[in-house]
Every structure is written in structure tokens, then in C-alpha cells.
């Protein structure tokens, strides 16, 4: 069985470990809580993040299971710079168009749909039952929570996070490092570095 090192032994780490096993990997964790933390459920924590760097040949595949978008991207980029391979993890139940593209380090969870000509950049999280319609663009380290639905031609810029059940109108753009609250409806473009909530989504800060 293929081995994979998962960085981040937390709640999201459990989800990624389960996903990795569904993709045929044997999972081992690395987390800076080591040596105090030696297990996450039944999975072993073998060392810290720095310990992983000391054994690149032991783990040809590595995945960063950190929910914070900026931290996830930073660690993933460090790993790639040191020669580690970050695969795309796609749950067997997900439906991915043959014309869609998904970059390295991205996780696609159960019952997701990614439709024709959608483009997903590196280190994204597309969580359970999310829908990414045709021609959507997700830039680096975007996080779509469960049941998010992006209408066609939506663009979500880097490091943004859409809360559970939020939806977009066709053709809108969400700025960099922006948060969309749970169950919000995005009908207009949302700028960078803000939080928007409600239906329709309005900027709160």
C-alpha cells in the first residue's frame, strides 16, 4: 500500500486521513504537538513537521491537513520546495468533469461535483457535497465548506473561505482572503479582506 504523510493531526486531519485511505493510502501523521501527541484516533503521529523534512525518501507523498488557508499554503509550498510530492486527493464518490482541472495539494471530499472547465488551484479544500459549476475558478488555498454551491463562472480568489451552505450567483467574484458566512447568498461581487454574511450577503467588516 502507498504511504502518505499527513501534516496536522486535528479534526480536519481526521477527514483528510479518511479521504487518503479511500484513495488507497496508508496514513501517518506529523504534527508539532509530538511527542505529547502520539496518536490521532488509531493513526500514529510519527514526529513534528521538522521531523518530516528529515526523511523525504520515506514518504513520497505528503498532504497538508491544516484548515487555515494561509498556513496550509505556506507549509505546502515549503514541502514542494524541498522535493516532496503533494497529490490531489479525490473521494471515489466525487464527480469530476473530464474537462475540469484540479492542482496539487487539493482535497475533494465525498459527493462533490466539479463541472466542465472549472479550474481549482493548488491547496484548496472542496468539502462534502460542494458543487463547483462550469467555468468556475478557485485560486490558491480556497476553502469551500460542505454544501457550498458555486454557480457557473464564479471566481473565488486566493485564501478565501466560504461557510457551510453558502451559494453564489453566476458570474460573481469573491476577493482575496475574504470570508463568506454560513448559508449566505452572494449576488454581487465581494471585495478582498472582508467578511460578508446574509442573504443577500452584505459586508460586515
N, C-alpha and C positions, 0 to 999 in steps of 0.2 A: 504493500500500500504506500502511496506517496505521502511524504511528511510535509507538514506546513507549520511554521512558527507564527503564532498569533500574538501580536503586541497589544496588551491591555486586557487584564483579567478582571472584567467588570460585568455589569448586566449586558451591555452591548457585546462584550466578548462572548458571552454565552450564545447569543444569537448568531454571531459570526462562526463560532465553533460548530454549532449545529448545521449551519449552511455549508461550511467546509466539509463536514462529514458527508452531507448529502451529495457533495461534488466529488467524493471519493478520497478525501484526505484523512490522514491520521494527525490529530491536533496536539500541539504542545504550546504552552503559554510562556511568554516572557513579560514581566511586569516589575516596575520599580519598587513594589511592595515586597518583593522577595528579599531576604529569606523568611520574613514574617509570614508571608503567604506562600504556601507550597502547593495548594490545590485550588481550583475553581470547580466546584462540584466534583466530578470524577476525573477531570483533566489535570494533568501535572503542570505546575509552574516551575520551569527549569532554571530561571535566573532573571536578572534585570535586563533592561534594554541594552545596556553596555555589554552585558554578557553575550547577547545575541551577536553583536558585532565581532566577537572573538571566534565565532565558529561559522563562517559563511558557507563552508563546504557541507556542513551537517544539515542545513536547511535551504535547499534550492528555491523553495517558495516561502514567502513571508507575506503576512497581511496585517494591516494596522486596524485594530478594533477600538478606536477612540471616537466617541461621539462628537467632541468638539472639533469643528471643521478645520480651524486653523492649525491646531495641534496635530490632527490626523495628517494633514497635507505636509506639514513640516517633517514629521517622522518618516512618512512615506518617501519624501524626496531625499532625505538622508540615507535611507536604506538603498534606494536606487543608485545614488551616487557611489555607494560602496559595493555595487555589483549584485545586490540581491534582486530577485525577480518577484514582482508583485502581480499575481494573476488577477483575472476577473473571476469573481465567484457569482455564478448564476444558478438559482434554485431550479431543480428539474421541472417544477410546475410553472415557472415563468414562461411567458410567450414573448419572444423577441423576434421582430421582423428581420428577415434576411438582409434588409436594406438599412437597418439601424447600425450604429457603431457605439461601442462601449469601451472605454480606455482602461488601462491597468489600474489595479488597486480599488476598483469599484465593486460594490456588493449589490446584487439584485436579489431580493428576497422572494418568498413564496407568493404565487398568484399575481405577480407584477405583469403588466403589459407595456412593452416599449414598441411603438409602432413605426411605420416606414419612414426612413430618412431622419429619424431622431438621432441626435448626437450627444453622447454622455462622455464628459471629460474624465480625467483620472481622479481617483479617490472619492468618488461620490457614493452616497448611500441611497438606494431606492428601496424603501421599506415595504412591508407586507401589503399586497393588493393595491399598490400605487399604479396609476396609469399615466404614461408619458406618450402623448399622441404624436401624430405625424409632424415632422419638421421642427420639433422642439429642440432647444439647445440647453444643455446643462453644463455650465462651466465648472472649473476645478472645485472639488470638495463641497459640492452642494449636498444637502440632506433633505430628502423627501420623506416625511413621516408616513405611517400607514394610512391608506385610503386617500392620499392626495391624488387629485386628478388635474393634469395639465392639458388644456385644450390645445389644438394644433397651433404651431408657430409661436408658442410661449418660449421666452428666453429667461433663464434664471442664471444670473451672474454669480461669480465665484464666492464661496464661503457662505452662501445664504441658506436659510433653514425654513422649510415650510411645515407648519404644525399639522397634527393629525386631522384628516378630513378636509383640509383646505382645497380650494379649487380656483382655477383661473379661467378667464375669458380668452377666447382665441386671439393670439397676436400680441398679448401684453408682455412687458418686460419688467423683471424684478431686479433691482440694483444689487451691487456687490455688498456682501456682509449684512444683509437685511433679514429680519425675522418676520414671518407671516404667522399670525396666531392660529390656534386650532379652530377648525370649522369656518374659517374666513373665506370670503369670495372676492377675488381680485378682478376688478372690472377695468381698472385704469393702470397705467404704468406706475410702479412704486420705485422711488429713488434709492440710492445706496445708503447704508448705515442708519437705517431706521427700523422701527417695529410698527407693523400695521396689523390691525385686528378688525373683525366685524364683517358684516355683510350689508353693503359693500365694505371692503377693507379700507380703513382710514388710518392715517399715520398718528401714532400715539407719542412717539419720541424718536 
